[in-house]
């Protein structure tokens, strides 16, 4: 009995297949066409985003953020009041850990001015509307950016009928993604100035364009430069990843090399102004040194090796918060590969890779590259701040889960996957709810109380 397509256009029939993305696929009319053809799915997608964010806020994030609001915060309580009360020639749009540091001419200069101005806007919103603290508005803006990037990918890759089962799995996997407890807990308890959600959004869009629209060099160049304006260090890291991707058995890919040079060059150009301004104004830097971040200073207080910095970092975070999504993705990929092998052995027509996913390995390489390269270059930073860097690992994992359900053929074991996703979402929400405990960083069952 044929399935009923509840999420797709009535004009689209036949088995689920991918389709080549046309050169005009990035245009606004193309995206509006997707929403028009998939009205029900689009509405349910945005409803899923709203409900998931609302549940995360109500169950624990809102209370945890209120608890943290009583403690001094270096942007809201120190840096931005200094900007408001002193001329530019005295603060240079730099970050200060304390009023004493400002008086002693000690400044932090690793953030780009563009990113700090974005945070300054959130600060001003909080000053005028106290019900919208920058910690909350920043977290919601970050998670909405992830949802938006994911929807954009779906709008480019889904070109045929979306069956009920496939649409249901996509929506549940989006709820699984947006409820990740590590993001909500770190947003409530730790640094407000966490650039990594913004880094991942830029990285994901650029990776997609490199994969699907390699001929659009102008658009890629603009995206890379914008990335460098807001996150110059990680634009340079993207450049290093592009250099790795440029390596071929028969030589180097010239196009990848050009993009890599642009990313590294733009990263350097937009990183230098802050440290140069700091030096010109006579400030001493409070930035962590390269050797310290790389674990090459010989100190074993925080770091011993790369593997431990990921699996058992100095600052402990519940390992299941990264293990559950990773195990889910591995199980999902194994299921689809085993299904293909079983069908092949039974004499059925082998299931070819959907055209929409052709060459997707390049996309995934670039998507995971930011975390891999960061762990290579600065493993001690990952060990000290896993609550920040985990986003660069889990973002690609969740994107892969969503796109696999969206573009592979519908799984036979639909009920199993629905139950598995519901259990994972429940686990995420439980962790968020338990994290509102007083005096703890993570749920009390996991938190070892180490500062």
C-alpha positions in Angstrom: 0.0 0.0 0.0 1.6 3.3 -1.0 2.5 5.8 1.8 0.7 9.1 2.0 2.8 12.1 1.5 1.7 14.7 4.0 4.7 17.0 3.9 5.4 17.4 0.2 3.8 19.1 -2.8 1.0 17.2 -4.5 2.7 17.8 -7.8 5.7 15.7 -6.7 5.3 12.0 -6.9 7.4 8.8 -7.0 10.0 7.4 -4.7 12.2 9.7 -2.7 15.3 10.7 -4.7 17.6 13.6 -4.5 18.1 16.1 -7.3 21.0 18.2 -8.5 20.9 21.7 -7.1 20.5 24.2 -9.8 22.9 27.2 -10.1 20.0 29.4 -8.9 19.3 27.3 -5.9 20.6 29.9 -3.5 18.3 32.6 -4.6 15.5 33.8 -2.4 12.8 32.7 -4.9 14.2 29.1 -4.7 13.9 29.1 -0.9 10.4 30.5 -1.1 9.6 27.8 -3.5 10.6 25.2 -1.0 8.4 26.8 1.7 5.5 27.0 -0.8 5.8 23.4 -1.9 6.3 22.1 1.6 4.0 24.3 3.6 3.0 21.8 6.2 6.6 20.6 6.8 7.9 24.2 7.0 5.2 25.1 9.5 5.9 22.1 11.6 9.7 22.7 11.4 9.3 26.2 12.8 6.9 25.0 15.4 9.4 22.3 16.4 12.0 25.0 16.8 9.8 27.2 19.0 8.6 24.3 21.2 12.1 22.9 21.7 13.5 26.3 22.6 10.5 27.0 24.9 10.9 23.6 26.7 14.6 24.1 27.2 14.0 27.6 28.7 11.1 26.5 30.9 12.7 23.3 32.2 16.0 24.6 33.3 17.9 27.1 31.1 15.9 30.1 32.3 16.4 29.3 36.0 20.1 28.5 35.5 20.6 31.7 33.6 18.9 33.7 36.4 21.2 32.1 39.0 24.3 33.0 37.0 23.0 36.6 36.4 23.9 37.4 40.0 27.6 36.9 39.4 29.9 39.5 37.7 30.2 39.0 34.0 33.2 40.5 32.1 31.3 42.0 29.2 28.0 43.1 30.9 29.6 44.3 34.2 33.1 45.4 33.3 34.0 45.8 29.6 30.9 47.5 28.2 30.4 49.9 31.2 34.1 50.9 30.6 33.2 51.5 26.9 30.3 53.7 28.0 32.2 55.7 30.5 35.5 56.2 28.7 36.5 57.5 25.3 37.6 55.2 22.6 41.2 56.3 22.9 41.2 54.7 26.4 39.6 51.4 25.8 40.1 50.7 22.1 37.2 48.3 21.9 39.1 45.8 24.0 37.9 43.3 26.6 38.8 43.7 30.3 38.5 41.0 33.0 38.2 43.5 35.9 38.3 47.2 36.6 41.7 46.6 38.2 42.9 45.2 34.9 41.7 48.3 33.1 43.4 50.6 35.6 46.6 48.5 35.3 46.4 48.6 31.4 45.8 44.9 31.0 43.5 43.9 28.2 42.2 40.8 26.3 42.4 41.2 22.5 41.4 37.9 21.0 37.8 38.9 20.1 37.2 40.8 16.8 35.7 44.2 17.1 32.8 43.2 14.9 31.8 40.4 17.2 32.2 42.6 20.3 29.9 45.2 18.7 27.3 42.5 18.1 27.5 41.6 21.8 27.4 45.3 22.7 24.0 45.5 20.9 22.7 42.6 23.1 24.0 44.4 26.2 22.1 47.5 25.2 19.0 45.5 24.7 19.3 44.2 28.2 19.9 47.7 29.6 16.7 48.9 28.1 14.6 45.7 28.4 15.6 43.9 31.6 13.5 40.9 30.7 15.9 40.2 27.8 19.3 39.6 29.4 22.1 39.2 26.9 22.9 35.7 28.1 19.4 34.6 27.1 19.0 36.5 23.9 22.5 35.5 22.8 21.8 31.8 23.5 18.5 31.9 21.6 20.1 33.8 18.7 22.8 31.1 18.5 20.4 28.1 18.6 18.1 29.8 16.0 21.1 30.2 13.7 21.7 26.5 13.9 18.0 25.8 13.1 18.1 28.3 10.2 21.3 26.8 8.7 19.7 23.3 8.9 16.5 24.5 7.3 18.5 26.1 4.5 20.3 22.8 3.9 17.0 20.9 3.8 15.6 23.4 1.4 18.5 22.8 -1.0 18.6 19.0 -0.8 14.9 17.9 -0.6 13.6 18.0 -4.2 11.0 15.2 -4.2 8.1 14.0 -2.1 8.7 13.9 1.6 6.8 11.0 3.1 5.1 11.1 6.5 7.7 8.8 8.1 10.7 10.7 6.7 9.2 14.0 7.7 8.5 12.8 11.2 12.1 11.6 11.6 13.5 14.8 10.3 11.4 16.9 12.8 12.3 14.6 15.7 16.0 14.8 14.8 15.8 18.6 14.7 14.3 18.6 18.2 17.1 16.2 19.3 19.6 18.7 17.9 18.1 21.8 19.4 17.8 20.3 22.8 21.4 19.4 23.2 22.1 20.0 26.9 25.8 20.9 26.6 24.8 24.0 24.6 22.0 25.2 27.0 24.0 24.4 30.2 27.2 26.2 28.9 25.1 29.2 27.7 23.5 29.5 31.2 26.6 28.8 33.3 29.7 29.9 31.4 31.0 32.5 29.0 28.5 34.8 27.4 31.1 35.6 24.7 31.1 32.1 23.2 31.8 32.7 19.5 31.6 29.0 18.5 27.9 28.9 17.5 28.6 31.8 15.2 31.8 30.1 14.0 29.9 26.9 13.2 27.1 28.7 11.3 29.7 30.4 9.0 31.7 27.2 8.6 28.6 25.2 7.7 27.4 27.6 5.1 30.8 27.9 3.5 31.3 24.2 3.5 27.9 23.7 1.8 28.8 26.3 -0.9 32.2 24.7 -1.5 30.4 21.3 -1.9 27.4 22.3 -3.9 28.4 25.6 -5.6 32.1 25.4 -6.3 31.8 27.7 -9.4 30.4 30.6 -7.3 33.8 31.9 -6.3 32.6 35.4 -5.7 29.9 34.3 -3.3 32.4 32.0 -1.5 34.9 34.9 -1.2 32.3 37.2 0.3 31.3 34.4 2.8 34.9 33.8 3.8 35.7 37.5 4.3 32.5 37.9 6.4 33.6 34.9 8.5 37.0 36.6 9.0 35.4 39.9 10.0 33.6 38.2 12.9 35.8 35.2 13.7 39.3 35.9 12.2 41.1 33.1 14.1 38.7 30.5 13.0 38.6 31.8 9.4 42.3 31.1 9.4 41.7 27.6 10.8 39.2 27.1 8.0 41.9 28.0 5.6 44.2 25.3 7.0 41.4 22.8 6.6 40.9 23.9 3.0 44.6 23.3 2.5 44.2 19.7 3.8 41.3 19.2 1.5 43.4 20.5 -1.4 45.8 17.6 -1.1 45.3 15.0 -3.9 47.4 12.1 -4.9 48.3 13.8 -8.2 49.0 17.2 -6.6 47.1 20.2 -5.1 43.6 21.4 -6.0 44.2 24.9 -7.2 40.7 26.1 -6.4 41.0 24.9 -2.8 44.4 26.5 -2.5 43.0 29.8 -3.6 40.2 29.6 -1.1 42.6 28.6 1.7 45.0 31.5 1.0 42.0 33.9 1.0 40.7 32.5 4.4 44.2 32.6 6.0 45.0 36.0 4.7 41.6 37.5 5.7 41.9 35.9 9.1 45.3 37.5 9.7 44.1 40.9 8.3 41.1 41.1 10.6 42.7 39.6 13.6 45.6 42.0 13.8 43.7 45.3 14.5 42.8 44.4 18.1 46.3 43.4 19.3 47.8 46.3 17.4 45.4 48.7 19.0 46.2 47.1 22.4 49.9 47.6 21.8 49.4 51.2 20.6 47.4 52.2 23.6 50.0 50.7 26.0 48.0 47.7 27.2 49.6 44.5 28.3 48.0 41.4 26.8 46.1 38.9 29.0 45.7 36.5 26.0 46.8 33.0 26.6 50.0 32.2 24.7 50.2 29.8 21.8 52.4 27.4 23.6 50.0 27.2 26.5 46.9 26.7 24.3 48.8 24.1 22.3 49.9 22.1 25.3 53.6 22.7 24.4 54.5 24.6 27.6 55.2 21.3 29.4 52.6 22.0 32.1 50.5 19.0 32.9 48.1 20.7 35.3 45.3 21.0 32.7 46.4 18.7 29.9 48.3 15.5 29.2 47.3 14.4 25.7 44.8 15.2 22.9 42.7 12.1 23.4 42.1 12.9 27.1 41.3 16.5 26.3 38.4 15.3 24.3 37.2 12.3 26.3 38.1 13.4 29.9 39.0 17.1 29.9 40.4 18.9 32.9 37.1 20.8 33.3 34.7 17.8 33.6 31.5 17.7 31.6 29.1 14.7 31.5 30.5 12.4 28.8 27.0 11.2 27.8 26.3 14.7 26.5 28.7 14.0 23.6 28.5 10.2 23.6 24.7 9.9 23.0 24.7 12.0 19.8 27.9 10.3 18.5 26.5 6.8 19.2 23.2 7.7 17.6 25.0 8.9 14.4 27.2 5.8 14.2 24.2 3.5 14.7 22.2 5.4 12.1 25.0 5.1 9.5 25.6 1.4 10.3 21.9 0.7 9.9 21.7 2.3 6.4 24.9 0.5 5.3 23.7 -2.9 6.6 20.3 -2.4 5.0 22.1 -1.8 1.6 24.2 -4.9 2.1 21.2 -7.0 3.0 19.3 -5.8 -0.1 22.3 -6.5 -2.3 22.7 -10.1 -0.9 19.0 -10.7 -1.4 19.3 -9.8 -5.1 17.4 -6.6 -4.9 18.5 -3.6 -6.9 21.3 -1.9 -5.0 20.4 1.4 -3.5 22.7 4.1 -5.0 23.8 7.1 -3.1 21.0 9.8 -3.6 22.2 12.4 -6.1 21.6 15.1 -3.6 24.3 13.5 -1.4 26.9 12.9 -4.1 30.2 14.2 -2.9 28.9 14.9 0.6 32.2 13.7 2.1 33.8 17.0 1.2 31.0 18.8 3.1 31.4 16.6 6.2 35.2 17.0 6.1 34.9 20.8 6.2 32.1 20.6 8.8 34.1 18.6 11.2 37.4 20.3 10.3 37.0 23.2 12.8 36.9 20.8 15.8 39.6 18.5 14.4 42.0 21.4 13.6 41.3 23.1 16.9 42.1 19.9 18.8 45.3 19.6 16.7 46.4 23.2 17.2 45.1 24.0 20.7 44.4 20.8 22.6 45.0 22.3 26.0 42.3 25.0 25.3 39.9 22.2 24.5 40.8 20.4 27.8 40.1 23.6 29.8 37.0 24.8 27.9 35.2 21.6 26.7 31.9 23.4 27.4 32.7 25.8 24.6 34.4 23.6 22.0 31.9 20.7 22.2 29.6 22.7 20.0 32.1 22.4 17.2 31.9 18.7 17.5 28.2 18.2 18.1 27.0 20.7 15.5 28.3 18.6 12.6 27.0 15.4 14.3 23.5 16.7 14.5 23.6 18.1 10.9 24.7 14.7 9.7 21.8 13.0 11.6 19.2 15.3 10.1 20.5 15.1 6.5 20.8 11.4 6.6 17.1 11.0 7.6 16.1 13.6 5.1 18.0 12.3 2.0 18.4 8.5 2.5 15.4 6.2 1.7 12.8 5.8 4.5 14.0 3.3 7.1 12.0 0.1 7.4 12.2 0.2 11.2 10.4 3.5 11.4 9.0 2.8 14.9 12.4 1.9 16.3 13.9 5.2 15.1 11.0 7.2 16.4 11.3 5.7 19.8 15.1 6.1 19.8 14.8 9.8 19.0 12.1 10.3 21.7 14.4 8.6 24.3 17.3 10.8 23.2 15.2 14.0 23.4 13.9 12.9 26.8 17.5 12.4 28.0 18.5 15.9 26.7 15.5 17.6 28.4 16.2 15.7 31.7 19.8 17.0 31.7 18.7 20.5 31.1 16.1 20.3 33.9 18.6 18.9 36.3 21.2 21.6 35.5 19.2 24.3 37.4 20.6 22.9 40.6 22.1 25.5 42.9 25.9 25.8 43.1 26.6 23.2 40.3 27.8 23.6 36.8 26.3 20.4 35.4 23.5 18.2 36.8 24.5 17.2 40.3 24.7 13.5 39.4 27.5 14.3 37.0 29.2 17.4 38.4 32.5 16.7 40.3 32.5 20.3 41.7 35.9 21.0 40.2 36.1 24.7 39.5 
